[in-house]
Amino acid sequence: MSEKPNMAKIEKFDKSKLKKTEMEDKNPLPSKEMTEQEKQAGPFSCYPFFNSLQNRFFSTFKP
């Protein structure tokens, strides 16, 4: 099915020919400050339509 690797070639491989690469997070995690801001903004802050509905709903049911 699959061929076995040639161990002689693997042992002769020169790692010094490999290029160094810089790793960068494409989607870094949010900071603690950012998560606190999102908590204070409310669960639907990224959806203006839902945010306005939420405001209307809670403004009619004040204790």
MODELLER restraints for C-alpha pairs under 7 A, 6 or more apart:
rsr = mdl.restraints
at = mdl.atoms
rsr.add(forms.Gaussian(group=physical.xy_distance, feature=features.Distance(at['CA:44:A'], at['CA:50:A']), mean=6.09, stdev=0.5))
rsr.add(forms.Gaussian(group=physical.xy_distance, feature=features.Distance(at['CA:44:A'], at['CA:51:A']), mean=5.47, stdev=0.5))
rsr.add(forms.Gaussian(group=physical.xy_distance, feature=features.Distance(at['CA:45:A'], at['CA:51:A']), mean=5.90, stdev=0.5))
